[in-house]
Amino acid sequence: MSKFLIVGLGNIGSEYANTRHNIGFDVVNALVLKHGGSFRSDRLAYVAEIRVKGKKLVCICPTTYMNLSGRAFRYWMDKEKVPVENTLTIVDDVALPLDKIRLRPGGSAGGHNGLKDISNILGSDEYPKLRFGIGNDYPKGMQADFVLGKWLKTEEPQVLEKIRVSVEAIEQFVTTGIGPTMTAFNQLSVKP
């Protein structure tokens, strides 16, 4: 049976709940919930195991805080013996508008500290990513406040729909691979 590691990036703690930076946690939570799984606290992460169309998915939300996500990624990838191409990291991205998600088989961290840490620990940035656009509607110098801020009430319907679409993208990734999933999802404009 094929095995996958699905990694949602975010920060633990109630002060970070429902913030733009925690969208990786939110997407992975929605995936696990949809497939009847539940998280347990384990080494370096909250962990849940689910099955999607005969594939085993080990889903983690690292408890190391965003900027040290690489340790949890590496530990669970090695422990579960998942090849790097069978991992998918879900992350927020200010370079993408709110209506977009973008899948790639590799590529730079783009200034994202969680991705930078994973790349440093792996010694490579060639690992699949699902980038969840959060937009960049903030004044100069206010990126940290924006990213760590909560979604606006007006954004919430679109965010919920994008979480649903992102879960579908993950399901397709594990069943048909990165190429067909990129074709199906990278050009979508997700509206509420």
N, C-alpha and C positions, 0 to 999 in steps of 0.2 A: 504494500500500500504506500502511495506517495505521502510524504509528510512535509508540512510547511510551517514556517515560523512567521507569524503575523505580529508586528511590533507597532504599537501605538505610542507615539511620543507625547509627553506631557509632564506636569509636576503634580506630586501628591500634596494633599492638604486642601481643606475646604475653601481656603482663600483663592485657590486656582480653579475651582470647579466652574464650568460653563464659561471659561475664558477662551479667547481665540487660540492661545498657545496650547491649550489642552485638547484641541479637536482630534488629535490622534487617539487619545484615551476614549473620547466620545464615540468615534467611529468603531473602534475595536469593541467597546461595550455593546454597541448596537448589534454588531455581528454576533457576538457571543449570546446575547439575549434572544436574537432571532432563531438561533439554532439550539436553544434550550440548555446552554452551558451556564456555569457559574465560576466566579473567580475564587481562588484561594491565595493566601499570602505565602510566598515561597522565597527562595533565594533571589535577592535583587529585584523582584518583580511580583506583581499580582499575575497569576497564571490561570488560564482556563484552557481546556481541551475540548474541541468540538469536531464533528465530522460534517463535511460538505461533499455530497455526491461521491462517497467512497474515499475521500481524501481526509487525512488527519491534520487538523490545524492546531498547533500550539500557539495560543494567543497570549501575548504579554503586554503589560503596562509597567515599565520600569519604575521602581521605587527609589531610584538613585538621584532623582531630579534630572531635568532636561539635559543640562550640560555634561552629565556623566552617563548618558544613555548607553554608550558603547560597551561598558562592562556587562550590563544585563544582556544586551544583544549577543555578545560573544559567548557568555556563559551558557545561555539557552540554545544557541545555535550548536555549540559543541556538545552539550549534554544530550540534546535530542538528535544529534548527528544529521542536521539539516544542511544540505548544500546551500551556498550563498545565493544561488539563483532561485532557490525555493523560499527565500525570505521576502517579505514585503513590509516596508517601513512607512507608516502613515504619519504625515507631518503637515503643519500649517505653513503657508507660503505667502508672504506679502507681495511677491512679484506677480502673483496671479490674481485676477479679479475675483470677486465673490462668487460669480456664476460658474467658475471653472474648477475642474480637477485635472491633474496631469500625471500620467504614469510614464515612467522611464526605467529602462533596465540598469541604468547607472547615471553618473553625472555628479557635478560638484555639489557641495553643501550649500552653495549660494548664500553664504553668510549665516546659515542656521547652526547654532552651537550644538544642538543635539546631533545633527547629521555630521558635523565636524568631528565630534567625539567618536562616533561610530567609524567614520573613515580613518581616523588616527589609529584606533584599536585594530581595525581590519588591515590597515596598511594599503587601503584602496577605497575609491569612491564608486566602484563597480558593484553595486548591489541595488536591487529594485526598490523604487520609491513611488508612493502615491502622494502627490502634493495637493493639499486642499487649499484652494485660493481663499485668502481672507481679505484681499484688497489692501490698499495703502492710503486710506482716507484719513491721514493724520498730519498735523503741522510738523514742519521741519524740527528735528531733534526730539520728537515725541514718539518714536517707534516703539520703545520699550513699554511705555504706558499703553499704547494702542494694542500691542500684541498681548499684554497681560491683562487687558481690559475685558469686560464681559460684552457679549453680543448685544447690539441694540435691539429693542423690541421689534423694530421694523425689519431687522435682518433675520429674526428667529425662524419664520416660516421657510425662508430660503435655505437656511442652515440645516433645518430638519430634513428638507427634501434632498439636500446634497449629502447628508449623512446616509440616507436611504440609497442614493445612487452609488455612493462610495462602497457600501456593503455589497451591492450588486457587482461592482468592479472587482472587489476582492474575490467574490465567488467565481467570477469568470476567470480571473487570473489563475486560481488554483485548478480550474477544470480545463481551460484551453491555452493557457500560457500568456506571456507578456505581450507578444505581437498582436494577436487578435483583440486583446483587451485594450491596448493603446488605440487601435483602429476604432473600436466601439465607443470609447469614452473620452478621448482627448479633445475631440471637436465639439462635444456637447456644451450647450449653454443651459445650465440648470436654473430654472425659475421656480418660485413657490407654486 
